[in-house]
Amino acid sequence: MAEPRPVGKQPGWREVLVVAGIAVAIVLGASVLTSILPTDAQEFVFHTPLAILVLIVGTGWLLWRIARRPAGPPEP
C-alpha cells in the first residue's frame, strides 16, 4: 500500500482572518472608488456586466495559479 503524500502546513485562524480582512478591505475600497466616479462612469459600472467579467477573469487567474503550483514539497 502506498504511503500517503505529506500535506503542507494548513493555514490557521490568523491567516484565514487576514485573508478575509483583505477581501473586505478590497470590496469597501471598490465601493468608495465607485461612489466618487462621475455619474456616467457609475452607470457603466452598474448597468453593464462588468462585475461578471471581473469575477470570470479573477476566477480564471486563481485557478491557473493553483494548477501551476508544484505538486510536492519544495526541494531544499
HELIX and SHEET records of a PDB file:
HELIX    1   1 TRP A   13  SER A   35  1                                  23    
HELIX    2   2 THR A   39  HIS A   47  1                                   9    
HELIX    3   3 LEU A   50  ARG A   68  1                                  19    
END                                                                             
